[in-house]
């Protein structure tokens, strides 16, 4: 045990700035959003999984990656199912026929059943895979960056919102633990632990527990001085918060305009500038008069730059490839073709995997601790 | 430091106040214990100190509570955070950050202290509470005792003048509880902090405190006095005090040390007597209900149980003891099929518990988990009982009949959530008992239980054992083990380190010995009842003056 703590204090191991992980993961997600090529999408997932495996801290919140992977799989399955049941058939290669239902005239355009083609399934699969990949990238950031360390890097004006987010994020693992406890209790009462009835039965105690838990937490936070009045005065504080909210909304609209490229540039660019400007003013104002201080904020050093740049790099390579070889990025489904493997995105993928080496190893927080969070509930099959 | 002036508290929707006309002053550097039954208003009393009542909890507070001349009516809890530190009953639920160090800093960040000051105070607090080895650990991975220390540390960094603790040692093993109390002692003595704590486990704390406040409930006036005064007449008292009362010792001993000094003659008197034997001899040949052979259970890297071999026979009452995290719950869970053996084997009722399901499981083994409320899903006690009858496939009304034996006062229409902690435990117990499982397992049954409920539980367990049930209690409560157990198994690091008749195991252990055993050592007396039943209160009393003067 001693040895483990010494490793923890070693100067070469430290927590990477959570912002860097988020930039990296959003870069991966952006890259994923630019392609429908299943090979590239799968490779993005592999890169995310590799990095998570190498640099994931041994904390409860870090175990959420697998959950996001499962969510991704569910998304693909649902997307394909929807296509099979309701989607319009494209292509010629009919795999099988579902009995089709003739709908009344006013619902024309909605199809139920009918022939299912390979092409339409492939299309749905690629589409679902893209969304799943984006979700998994977000999951990677979630596992790699501690939510509360991220909060430390938020500007002071956003502190309150930040705490709410952190509380919400820690809520999930607690909920998971509660669910397995209640499931165990159902087993003890000789009841079914799976299926809809089990979920209905477990929902009540879990939700009640969660509600009680949040009230306790709120009381504890209040008792510890969270939300103390600062010197700024209520009115000035409100002005700042409003300024910030308006600024952020404007910035969001502006960014959307730029990305979507359907709205006129003349409108979106000024929106973005005004939004960012207003937010900056609000943040500076609140930083000047905030009562709160930060305990040991995370530094932003060379490894942070390397990780963040890796993320930006892969996003860049995918965006550029979209321009120069759009066909390779969007695998053709009608007729179905084997996806290509373009070079530039491959380079991007290799660079995106570099955090495996460039991010500092995380401090080992415990050696042989016997006290581990509740294990997932096991039931004999 | 803390002044109550004519304070009354009424909850919203209630017609009668829960606390009435309190006039009281608590001084700097005082350690005060608050006792009372569950639901008596103890927690409400604690909440008035930092303004959670009335600012957070719905209710009206009349009169004035001032902390260091700051009125709680006009100062919400957050404005008093620099003055009053509050540690709630389940500290893990109040954690905001995710590692120890950040949690210690959270309160200071809210107060806006300078970074250098924060760093210094975090280091000091880590040392003061012995947390330095844990500083980078995620909070969720800590044991209950460690979490409790972190929670105390997290409020100490704000340098409060008053520390309010609700049941700080209830969930802890005896060793961890002593560590917490030692830390509190240091705060009171070295820093002059006023400590106000509520605690059911009187035997652990009463010798350390300066004053005791009894909250009798039903808005009756508080009883305030020194521990000696209050303990002389209190309806509930730790075993040494009871012994002292029966023996007529004056001054009343509050600690084992006090009692040992005056107990010499009593020990001499009992030297030839044989204490009532609570051993498993009579159950030696009875049916084996559960058997573990070389049972090893691993979670990932961590081994929770290492090659444990034991057999539980019908009629036995086994106390399973050991530190938090020693593997007690894992063993119980393995017996009901919630945990799987990594190697070795475990059988319950001759079968692999993993294959037991539904009625078959209910008919062979029942477990009351650590938070008994988990078992309860229905919206009323009546529905819960009916559901239990259905689950167990027994005649309807069986569960309610059992409940009437144990806790007749529980009403049919009550929502399980509105029951007290103790009532919830009893309800969970009868639900499990509905199917008459020959093997009954209880995980920490006395956590948060007040004395009257504990007495009911002890009676119930004794009767069940007489009826041939085997009972295993995983518990930190050494007094409970002394009362009911015929056999004690001590686990450490997942291994069985002691296994034998109660008297043999606990008398030999400084950690797990009940108070009476410590007073009467080396003779194996475990409870006041044993002592009293053997010599009879009359003889005891006639010898008492001698024992009282024995030292002079």
Interface residues (C-beta under 8 A of the other chain):
Chain A: X1 X5 X8 X58 X59 X60 X61 X146 X147 X148 X149 X163 X166 X167 X170 X173 X181 X182 X184 X185 X186 X187 X188 X189 X190 X191 X201 X202 X204 X205 X208 X213 X216 X217 X218 X219 X220 X221 X222 X223 X224 X225 X226 X227 X228 X229 X230 X290 X291 X292 X293 X294 X295 X296 X363 X365 X366 X368 X369 X370 X371 X372 X373 X375 X377 X378 X380
Chain B: X50 X52 X55 X56 X76 X77 X78 X79 X81 X82 X84 X85 X86 X88 X90 X93 X94 X95 X96 X97 X98 X99 X101 X102 X105 X106 X107 X108 X109 X110 X111 X112 X113 X114 X115 X118 X119 X122 X133 X136 X137 X138 X140 X141 X142 X143 X146 X154 X155 X158 X299 X300 X301 X302 X304 X324 X325 X326 X333 X336 X337 X338 X339 X340 X354 X355 X357 X358 X359 X360 X361 X362 X366 X367 X369 X371 X373 X374 X375 X376 X377 X379 X388 X391 X392 X417 X431 X432 X435 X493 X494
